[in-house]
C-alpha cells in the first residue's frame, strides 16, 4: 500500500468515528471550494452565493428551533488532494458541520467523498464538480450535485461547435478527473456527429511552458483549439502562449475557463470570438427571483456556479429543516423530499413559507436559481448549458443563453 493510500485509509477510519451531529446552538453547513489554486477566482462568488442562502434563512426566523445557520468554509484547493481532505476533516471534526456544500473541483471532490464524507455519513451537494466518475460512486446516497455531468456538457459543446460550422478541432485538457472526463465526452460526441478531433493531448497543471503541447496540436493544421483547463492555472498559460504563437484562429473553453480574470490576463481583443460553455440557469421564475436577490446584494448572478451554490446551500437547509433535528442521519432522504415534486413550489428566498409548510406536514418542491432540481438515482440533475462569449468593450464574459 502506498503512503498516500495509507494516509487516506487512516483518515477514513478517523472520520468514521466522528460524532453524528452538532451539539452547538448554531446549525452549521460547511462550504468547500478552491480558495487557492487554479480556480481561485471562482470561489469567492460561489461562497457569496451560498452565504446569501444562509442570510435568507436567518432573516426569516432561522433554522429548526430558531437557530442561526452558520457556514464555515474550507479550502479544497482544486489541486492538492491531501489539503482538500484535511479541509473536509476540519469542517466535520472541528466545526461539527451537518452537511457540506462542495467541493468546487471534481478531483478534490472524489477524494473527499471517498475518504471523508461517505465514511462519516455526511450529505454533500456540489455546485460544480461535474466529472462523470462521480455518478458511479458507491456513496450510500450521500453525494448530490446541482450541475449536470460532463456527459451532458461534452455533448452540448460538440453540438454547439458543429452548429457554428466548426468541423475540425484539437483539444488539450488538464490531466485530472474533470479534464479527462469532459475531453472524452466532447471528443466522442463530436466525432459521432461527423466532426473530426485531429489531436487530443493531456497536460500537467502548474507548468510555465506549454509550447510543446501547442506545437504538437498545431501541426495538424486545424485552426480551432479547445482548452479544457483552469482560468487561473494551466488554461490561462496555454491560451496566452497559443494566442502569442498565432497558430490558431479560434479558441474554445469549458466551464473552468469561465472567469473574467482570464480576459484581464490575456486581453479582450486577443480573445475576440472565443466560445465558452458552462452550466447555467434556464429562464424560469426561480432564476428571475434569484437574479433580483443577487443583484440586490451586490452579487453577479451570472458568475460561474453562483446560482448553483445558492441552490446547494438552500436545499441542504431545507433538508435539515425537513429532517427536524441537528443530526446528520436522515438529511439525504429529506433532501430528495424537498427537491422533488409533488409539493408546493418553493422559490429562492421563500424560507419562511417553506418552514411553515414543513411544520404543517405538507410537501414542498424547491424550484431554484438554476431551475428544477429533481435528483436521479445517482444524485445527478439534468440542468442546462449556457454559451458565453467575450464582450470586448467591457473586458468580460457575456452569456448568450441556453444551448438548445
VEXLO-937868 format. One record per residue (C-alpha): x, y, z; residue number from 1. Coordinates in Angstrom, 2 decimals, decimal comma, padded with zeros to 5 digits, m for minus. Layout:
+---------+---------+---------+-----+
|       u |       v |       w | num |
+---------+---------+---------+-----+
|       X |       Y |       Z | NUM |
...
+---------+---------+---------+-----+
//
This chain:
+---------+---------+---------+-----+
|       u |       v |       w | num |
+---------+---------+---------+-----+
|  000,00 |  000,00 |  000,00 |   1 |
|  001,40 |  003,43 | m000,99 |   2 |
|  001,93 |  006,17 |  001,58 |   3 |
| m000,94 |  008,24 |  000,16 |   4 |
| m003,28 |  005,22 |  000,35 |   5 |
| m002,22 |  004,56 |  003,94 |   6 |
| m002,88 |  008,21 |  004,71 |   7 |
| m006,39 |  008,09 |  003,27 |   8 |
| m007,12 |  004,76 |  004,97 |   9 |
| m006,23 |  006,24 |  008,34 |  10 |
| m008,31 |  009,32 |  007,58 |  11 |
| m011,36 |  007,23 |  006,71 |  12 |
| m011,15 |  005,31 |  009,99 |  13 |
| m010,77 |  008,51 |  012,00 |  14 |
| m013,63 |  010,31 |  010,25 |  15 |
| m015,97 |  007,35 |  010,70 |  16 |
| m015,55 |  007,74 |  014,44 |  17 |
| m016,57 |  011,41 |  014,45 |  18 |
| m019,86 |  012,23 |  016,17 |  19 |
| m023,16 |  012,13 |  014,32 |  20 |
| m024,18 |  015,77 |  014,72 |  21 |
| m023,60 |  019,18 |  016,17 |  22 |
| m024,16 |  019,93 |  019,85 |  23 |
| m023,78 |  023,67 |  019,36 |  24 |
| m026,72 |  026,08 |  019,32 |  25 |
| m025,93 |  027,15 |  015,76 |  26 |
| m026,59 |  024,83 |  012,84 |  27 |
| m023,59 |  024,58 |  010,55 |  28 |
| m023,33 |  023,68 |  006,87 |  29 |
| m019,75 |  023,62 |  005,58 |  30 |
| m018,58 |  025,18 |  002,33 |  31 |
| m015,60 |  023,72 |  000,45 |  32 |
| m014,04 |  025,40 | m002,59 |  33 |
| m010,68 |  026,13 | m004,15 |  34 |
| m009,97 |  029,46 | m002,49 |  35 |
| m006,38 |  028,88 | m003,60 |  36 |
| m005,25 |  027,05 | m006,72 |  37 |
| m006,10 |  027,20 | m010,43 |  38 |
| m009,77 |  028,21 | m009,99 |  39 |
| m009,40 |  030,58 | m007,04 |  40 |
| m011,16 |  033,41 | m008,89 |  41 |
| m014,46 |  031,48 | m008,89 |  42 |
| m014,56 |  030,55 | m005,21 |  43 |
| m015,42 |  033,96 | m003,67 |  44 |
| m018,53 |  034,44 | m005,82 |  45 |
| m019,67 |  030,90 | m005,12 |  46 |
| m019,22 |  031,37 | m001,38 |  47 |
| m021,20 |  034,62 | m001,51 |  48 |
| m023,99 |  032,78 | m003,33 |  49 |
| m024,13 |  030,12 | m000,62 |  50 |
| m023,99 |  032,71 |  002,17 |  51 |
| m026,90 |  034,57 |  000,55 |  52 |
| m028,97 |  031,42 |  001,08 |  53 |
| m027,91 |  031,36 |  004,75 |  54 |
| m028,88 |  035,02 |  005,09 |  55 |
| m032,37 |  034,30 |  003,76 |  56 |
| m032,73 |  031,52 |  006,34 |  57 |
| m031,51 |  033,66 |  009,23 |  58 |
| m033,52 |  036,75 |  008,25 |  59 |
| m036,74 |  034,69 |  008,17 |  60 |
| m036,78 |  033,00 |  011,55 |  61 |
| m033,72 |  030,79 |  011,42 |  62 |
| m033,49 |  027,02 |  011,11 |  63 |
| m035,09 |  024,31 |  013,27 |  64 |
| m035,97 |  025,98 |  016,62 |  65 |
| m034,78 |  029,44 |  015,57 |  66 |
| m031,05 |  028,65 |  015,43 |  67 |
| m028,77 |  030,63 |  013,15 |  68 |
| m027,44 |  028,90 |  010,04 |  69 |
| m023,65 |  029,31 |  010,02 |  70 |
| m021,44 |  028,46 |  007,04 |  71 |
| m017,76 |  027,89 |  007,89 |  72 |
| m015,53 |  027,39 |  004,86 |  73 |
| m012,54 |  025,26 |  003,92 |  74 |
| m010,02 |  025,44 |  001,09 |  75 |
| m010,14 |  022,36 | m001,14 |  76 |
| m007,53 |  023,96 | m003,49 |  77 |
| m008,61 |  022,07 | m006,66 |  78 |
| m005,08 |  020,70 | m006,97 |  79 |
| m003,78 |  019,40 | m003,61 |  80 |
| m005,80 |  016,31 | m002,69 |  81 |
| m004,28 |  015,90 |  000,77 |  82 |
| m005,05 |  019,53 |  001,62 |  83 |
| m008,61 |  019,06 |  000,37 |  84 |
| m009,10 |  016,02 |  002,59 |  85 |
| m007,68 |  017,88 |  005,59 |  86 |
| m010,05 |  020,81 |  004,97 |  87 |
| m013,05 |  018,47 |  004,92 |  88 |
| m011,96 |  016,76 |  008,13 |  89 |
| m011,59 |  020,12 |  009,86 |  90 |
| m015,14 |  021,13 |  008,90 |  91 |
| m016,55 |  017,85 |  010,18 |  92 |
| m014,42 |  017,33 |  013,28 |  93 |
| m013,76 |  020,88 |  014,47 |  94 |
| m016,75 |  022,81 |  013,12 |  95 |
| m019,23 |  019,94 |  013,57 |  96 |
| m021,00 |  020,68 |  010,28 |  97 |
| m024,12 |  018,67 |  009,50 |  98 |
| m023,61 |  018,70 |  005,72 |  99 |
| m021,29 |  020,24 |  003,12 | 100 |
| m021,68 |  022,38 |  000,01 | 101 |
| m018,86 |  021,49 | m002,39 | 102 |
| m016,15 |  020,95 | m003,31 | 103 |
| m015,63 |  023,03 | m006,42 | 104 |
| m013,42 |  020,68 | m008,46 | 105 |
| m014,02 |  017,04 | m009,33 | 106 |
| m010,65 |  015,59 | m008,31 | 107 |
| m010,82 |  017,09 | m004,84 | 108 |
| m014,49 |  016,14 | m004,61 | 109 |
| m013,92 |  012,48 | m005,37 | 110 |
| m011,05 |  012,23 | m002,87 | 111 |
| m013,11 |  013,94 | m000,16 | 112 |
| m016,20 |  011,86 | m000,82 | 113 |
| m014,37 |  008,52 | m000,81 | 114 |
| m012,11 |  009,19 |  002,15 | 115 |
| m014,05 |  011,57 |  004,37 | 116 |
| m017,73 |  012,35 |  003,83 | 117 |
| m019,03 |  008,90 |  002,85 | 118 |
| m017,33 |  007,13 |  005,79 | 119 |
| m018,63 |  009,88 |  008,11 | 120 |
| m022,20 |  009,71 |  006,77 | 121 |
| m022,13 |  013,35 |  005,64 | 122 |
| m024,51 |  014,52 |  002,91 | 123 |
| m022,79 |  016,70 |  000,30 | 124 |
| m024,14 |  018,78 | m002,57 | 125 |
| m021,55 |  020,07 | m005,03 | 126 |
| m022,40 |  023,16 | m007,08 | 127 |
| m019,72 |  022,46 | m009,66 | 128 |
| m017,99 |  019,06 | m009,61 | 129 |
| m019,06 |  017,68 | m013,00 | 130 |
| m016,86 |  014,63 | m013,65 | 131 |
| m018,82 |  011,63 | m014,98 | 132 |
| m016,90 |  009,48 | m012,46 | 133 |
| m018,99 |  010,96 | m009,61 | 134 |
| m022,14 |  009,33 | m010,99 | 135 |
| m020,86 |  005,81 | m010,31 | 136 |
| m019,52 |  006,37 | m006,78 | 137 |
| m020,66 |  003,87 | m004,17 | 138 |
| m021,87 |  006,65 | m001,91 | 139 |
| m024,83 |  005,29 |  000,04 | 140 |
| m026,95 |  008,07 | m001,50 | 141 |
| m024,93 |  010,79 |  000,25 | 142 |
| m023,46 |  012,57 | m002,81 | 143 |
| m025,51 |  015,02 | m004,87 | 144 |
| m024,75 |  017,81 | m007,32 | 145 |
| m026,74 |  020,61 | m008,89 | 146 |
| m024,72 |  020,99 | m012,10 | 147 |
| m025,08 |  018,42 | m014,88 | 148 |
| m022,43 |  015,80 | m015,52 | 149 |
| m019,90 |  016,44 | m018,26 | 150 |
| m021,52 |  013,61 | m020,18 | 151 |
| m024,10 |  016,27 | m020,96 | 152 |
| m021,82 |  019,32 | m021,25 | 153 |
| m019,46 |  017,49 | m023,61 | 154 |
| m022,28 |  016,53 | m025,95 | 155 |
| m023,77 |  020,03 | m025,87 | 156 |
| m020,38 |  021,62 | m026,59 | 157 |
| m019,95 |  019,28 | m029,56 | 158 |
| m023,37 |  020,22 | m030,90 | 159 |
| m022,66 |  023,94 | m030,47 | 160 |
| m019,34 |  023,82 | m032,33 | 161 |
| m020,78 |  021,85 | m035,23 | 162 |
| m023,73 |  024,27 | m035,46 | 163 |
| m021,19 |  027,07 | m035,98 | 164 |
| m019,56 |  025,21 | m038,86 | 165 |
| m016,55 |  024,07 | m036,82 | 166 |
| m015,90 |  020,55 | m038,09 | 167 |
| m012,27 |  020,05 | m037,04 | 168 |
| m010,81 |  020,66 | m033,57 | 169 |
| m007,78 |  019,89 | m031,46 | 170 |
| m008,10 |  019,53 | m027,70 | 171 |
| m005,84 |  019,86 | m024,69 | 172 |
| m007,11 |  019,01 | m021,24 | 173 |
| m005,76 |  019,17 | m017,69 | 174 |
| m004,77 |  015,67 | m016,63 | 175 |
| m007,24 |  015,08 | m013,81 | 176 |
| m010,70 |  013,58 | m013,29 | 177 |
| m012,53 |  016,60 | m014,67 | 178 |
| m010,27 |  017,17 | m017,67 | 179 |
| m010,21 |  013,54 | m018,73 | 180 |
| m013,97 |  013,24 | m018,35 | 181 |
| m015,07 |  016,26 | m020,33 | 182 |
| m012,44 |  015,70 | m023,03 | 183 |
| m013,61 |  012,14 | m023,59 | 184 |
| m017,28 |  013,15 | m023,74 | 185 |
| m016,64 |  016,08 | m026,10 | 186 |
| m014,46 |  014,01 | m028,43 | 187 |
| m016,88 |  011,11 | m028,57 | 188 |
| m019,92 |  013,30 | m029,25 | 189 |
| m018,09 |  015,49 | m031,77 | 190 |
| m016,91 |  012,58 | m033,90 | 191 |
| m020,22 |  010,71 | m033,57 | 192 |
| m021,93 |  013,74 | m035,11 | 193 |
| m019,50 |  013,93 | m038,03 | 194 |
| m016,71 |  016,14 | m036,69 | 195 |
| m013,02 |  015,31 | m036,55 | 196 |
| m010,77 |  015,56 | m033,47 | 197 |
| m007,35 |  015,91 | m035,07 | 198 |
| m005,45 |  015,88 | m031,79 | 199 |
| m006,21 |  015,34 | m028,09 | 200 |
| m003,46 |  015,87 | m025,52 | 201 |
| m003,37 |  015,85 | m021,75 | 202 |
| m001,22 |  018,41 | m019,98 | 203 |
|  000,07 |  018,76 | m016,44 | 204 |
| m001,26 |  021,55 | m014,21 | 205 |
|  001,19 |  024,12 | m012,85 | 206 |
|  003,81 |  024,35 | m015,60 | 207 |
|  005,04 |  027,64 | m017,03 | 208 |
|  005,71 |  026,46 | m020,58 | 209 |
|  003,26 |  024,55 | m022,77 | 210 |
|  004,80 |  025,32 | m026,16 | 211 |
|  005,40 |  021,61 | m026,77 | 212 |
|  001,64 |  020,95 | m026,47 | 213 |
|  000,84 |  023,90 | m028,74 | 214 |
|  003,38 |  022,85 | m031,38 | 215 |
|  002,16 |  019,26 | m031,40 | 216 |
| m001,51 |  020,21 | m031,76 | 217 |
| m000,91 |  022,97 | m034,31 | 218 |
|  001,00 |  020,54 | m036,53 | 219 |
| m002,40 |  019,12 | m037,53 | 220 |
| m003,21 |  022,34 | m039,38 | 221 |
| m006,53 |  022,66 | m037,51 | 222 |
| m007,28 |  026,25 | m036,52 | 223 |
| m009,67 |  025,62 | m033,56 | 224 |
| m008,10 |  024,88 | m030,17 | 225 |
| m010,29 |  023,64 | m027,30 | 226 |
| m008,74 |  024,23 | m023,88 | 227 |
| m010,30 |  022,21 | m021,06 | 228 |
| m008,41 |  023,58 | m018,08 | 229 |
| m008,50 |  026,32 | m015,44 | 230 |
| m008,67 |  030,07 | m015,91 | 231 |
| m006,12 |  030,83 | m013,18 | 232 |
| m003,86 |  027,90 | m013,96 | 233 |
| m002,75 |  025,90 | m016,99 | 234 |
| m005,70 |  027,10 | m019,08 | 235 |
| m004,60 |  030,70 | m018,88 | 236 |
| m000,96 |  029,89 | m019,64 | 237 |
| m001,79 |  027,66 | m022,61 | 238 |
| m004,23 |  030,17 | m024,05 | 239 |
| m001,77 |  033,06 | m023,72 | 240 |
|  001,02 |  031,08 | m025,38 | 241 |
| m001,32 |  029,81 | m028,10 | 242 |
| m002,50 |  033,36 | m028,85 | 243 |
|  001,06 |  034,63 | m028,97 | 244 |
|  002,10 |  031,79 | m031,28 | 245 |
| m000,52 |  032,72 | m033,87 | 246 |
| m001,07 |  029,02 | m034,53 | 247 |
| m004,85 |  029,07 | m034,03 | 248 |
| m007,69 |  031,33 | m035,14 | 249 |
| m010,47 |  030,08 | m032,86 | 250 |
| m010,44 |  029,25 | m029,14 | 251 |
| m012,97 |  027,27 | m027,12 | 252 |
| m013,14 |  026,63 | m023,37 | 253 |
| m015,17 |  024,67 | m020,85 | 254 |
| m016,56 |  025,97 | m017,57 | 255 |
| m013,14 |  026,02 | m015,93 | 256 |
| m012,25 |  028,91 | m018,23 | 257 |
| m015,37 |  030,98 | m017,48 | 258 |
| m013,67 |  033,65 | m015,38 | 259 |
| m013,11 |  037,30 | m016,20 | 260 |
| m009,59 |  037,00 | m014,77 | 261 |
| m008,74 |  035,07 | m017,94 | 262 |
| m009,75 |  038,01 | m020,10 | 263 |
| m007,96 |  040,50 | m017,84 | 264 |
| m004,75 |  038,47 | m018,05 | 265 |
| m004,71 |  037,99 | m021,83 | 266 |
| m006,75 |  040,89 | m023,21 | 267 |
| m010,24 |  041,01 | m024,63 | 268 |
| m009,05 |  041,97 | m028,12 | 269 |
| m006,91 |  038,85 | m028,28 | 270 |
| m009,81 |  036,65 | m027,17 | 271 |
| m012,40 |  038,15 | m029,51 | 272 |
| m014,69 |  035,36 | m030,72 | 273 |
| m013,75 |  032,87 | m028,01 | 274 |
| m016,52 |  030,35 | m027,21 | 275 |
| m017,05 |  029,09 | m023,64 | 276 |
| m019,68 |  026,77 | m022,20 | 277 |
| m020,74 |  026,38 | m018,58 | 278 |
| m023,67 |  025,00 | m016,56 | 279 |
| m026,23 |  027,77 | m016,13 | 280 |
| m029,85 |  028,51 | m015,46 | 281 |
| m032,94 |  028,42 | m017,65 | 282 |
| m035,19 |  031,44 | m017,98 | 283 |
| m037,54 |  030,47 | m015,16 | 284 |
| m039,40 |  032,08 | m012,28 | 285 |
| m036,80 |  030,75 | m009,86 | 286 |
| m033,87 |  032,17 | m011,82 | 287 |
| m035,52 |  035,57 | m012,17 | 288 |
| m036,26 |  035,72 | m008,44 | 289 |
| m032,68 |  034,73 | m007,61 | 290 |
| m031,23 |  037,28 | m010,03 | 291 |
| m033,13 |  040,04 | m008,23 | 292 |
| m031,86 |  038,93 | m004,84 | 293 |
| m028,30 |  038,53 | m006,12 | 294 |
| m028,07 |  041,97 | m007,72 | 295 |
| m029,61 |  043,45 | m004,58 | 296 |
| m026,78 |  042,01 | m002,51 | 297 |
| m024,04 |  043,15 | m004,89 | 298 |
| m023,56 |  039,70 | m006,41 | 299 |
| m023,47 |  038,99 | m010,15 | 300 |
| m025,87 |  036,06 | m010,68 | 301 |
| m024,16 |  035,21 | m013,98 | 302 |
| m020,92 |  034,34 | m012,20 | 303 |
| m019,81 |  030,75 | m012,70 | 304 |
| m021,65 |  028,43 | m010,28 | 305 |
| m023,04 |  031,30 | m008,19 | 306 |
| m026,67 |  030,21 | m008,61 | 307 |
| m025,72 |  026,57 | m008,11 | 308 |
| m024,01 |  027,45 | m004,82 | 309 |
| m027,13 |  029,23 | m003,60 | 310 |
| m029,26 |  026,24 | m004,56 | 311 |
| m026,95 |  023,73 | m002,89 | 312 |
| m026,97 |  025,67 |  000,39 | 313 |
| m030,72 |  026,41 |  000,36 | 314 |
| m031,54 |  022,79 | m000,44 | 315 |
| m029,42 |  021,49 |  002,44 | 316 |
| m031,05 |  023,99 |  004,80 | 317 |
| m034,49 |  022,80 |  003,67 | 318 |
| m033,41 |  019,19 |  004,15 | 319 |
| m032,20 |  019,86 |  007,70 | 320 |
| m035,49 |  021,61 |  008,47 | 321 |
| m037,42 |  018,70 |  006,96 | 322 |
| m035,30 |  016,21 |  008,92 | 323 |
| m036,32 |  018,03 |  012,08 | 324 |
| m033,11 |  017,83 |  014,10 | 325 |
| m029,42 |  018,74 |  014,17 | 326 |
| m028,49 |  015,20 |  013,22 | 327 |
| m026,65 |  014,10 |  010,12 | 328 |
| m028,64 |  010,93 |  009,60 | 329 |
| m031,73 |  011,43 |  007,51 | 330 |
| m030,57 |  014,58 |  005,70 | 331 |
| m030,06 |  012,84 |  002,35 | 332 |
| m033,54 |  011,32 |  002,40 | 333 |
| m035,03 |  014,68 |  003,36 | 334 |
| m033,02 |  016,34 |  000,56 | 335 |
| m034,75 |  014,20 | m002,04 | 336 |
| m038,13 |  015,01 | m000,49 | 337 |
| m037,74 |  018,81 | m000,61 | 338 |
| m036,25 |  018,86 | m004,13 | 339 |
| m038,83 |  016,73 | m005,90 | 340 |
| m042,47 |  017,04 | m006,94 | 341 |
| m045,17 |  016,71 | m005,81 | 342 |
| m045,34 |  019,55 | m003,32 | 343 |
| m045,95 |  023,26 | m003,11 | 344 |
| m043,33 |  025,15 | m005,09 | 345 |
| m040,70 |  027,00 | m003,05 | 346 |
| m038,65 |  029,66 | m004,85 | 347 |
| m035,30 |  031,17 | m003,82 | 348 |
| m035,73 |  033,29 | m000,70 | 349 |
| m039,00 |  031,68 |  000,38 | 350 |
| m037,65 |  030,26 |  003,62 | 351 |
| m040,49 |  031,35 |  005,91 | 352 |
| m043,06 |  029,84 |  003,54 | 353 |
| m041,14 |  026,57 |  003,34 | 354 |
| m040,66 |  026,40 |  007,09 | 355 |
| m044,37 |  026,88 |  007,74 | 356 |
| m045,34 |  024,20 |  005,21 | 357 |
| m042,86 |  021,71 |  006,65 | 358 |
| m044,15 |  022,40 |  010,16 | 359 |
| m047,69 |  021,74 |  008,92 | 360 |
| m046,59 |  018,41 |  007,46 | 361 |
| m047,05 |  019,47 |  003,85 | 362 |
| m044,82 |  018,52 |  000,93 | 363 |
| m042,63 |  021,13 | m000,77 | 364 |
| m040,79 |  021,22 | m004,10 | 365 |
| m037,85 |  023,63 | m004,39 | 366 |
| m037,52 |  025,27 | m007,81 | 367 |
| m034,23 |  027,08 | m007,60 | 368 |
| m031,95 |  029,67 | m009,11 | 369 |
| m030,89 |  027,06 | m011,66 | 370 |
| m034,32 |  025,62 | m012,34 | 371 |
| m035,88 |  022,31 | m011,38 | 372 |
| m033,54 |  020,14 | m009,33 | 373 |
| m035,01 |  016,66 | m009,46 | 374 |
| m032,21 |  014,29 | m008,44 | 375 |
| m031,94 |  010,97 | m010,25 | 376 |
| m030,85 |  007,72 | m008,57 | 377 |
| m027,20 |  008,81 | m008,68 | 378 |
| m027,88 |  012,24 | m007,19 | 379 |
| m027,41 |  013,98 | m010,55 | 380 |
| m029,60 |  016,60 | m012,24 | 381 |
| m030,18 |  017,33 | m015,92 | 382 |
| m029,54 |  021,08 | m015,86 | 383 |
| m028,77 |  023,38 | m018,76 | 384 |
| m025,60 |  024,51 | m020,54 | 385 |
| m025,02 |  028,16 | m021,38 | 386 |
| m022,98 |  029,60 | m024,25 | 387 |
| m020,69 |  032,51 | m023,36 | 388 |
| m018,58 |  034,87 | m025,40 | 389 |
| m016,23 |  037,81 | m024,85 | 390 |
| m017,55 |  041,35 | m024,51 | 391 |
| m014,52 |  043,15 | m025,91 | 392 |
| m015,58 |  046,61 | m024,75 | 393 |
| m016,30 |  045,56 | m021,16 | 394 |
| m013,46 |  043,04 | m020,93 | 395 |
| m015,73 |  040,33 | m019,56 | 396 |
| m017,60 |  037,19 | m020,50 | 397 |
| m021,21 |  037,63 | m021,53 | 398 |
| m023,96 |  034,99 | m021,60 | 399 |
| m025,62 |  034,30 | m024,95 | 400 |
| m028,22 |  031,98 | m023,43 | 401 |
| m029,09 |  028,32 | m023,11 | 402 |
| m027,80 |  025,99 | m025,81 | 403 |
| m030,77 |  024,10 | m027,21 | 404 |
+---------+---------+---------+-----+
//
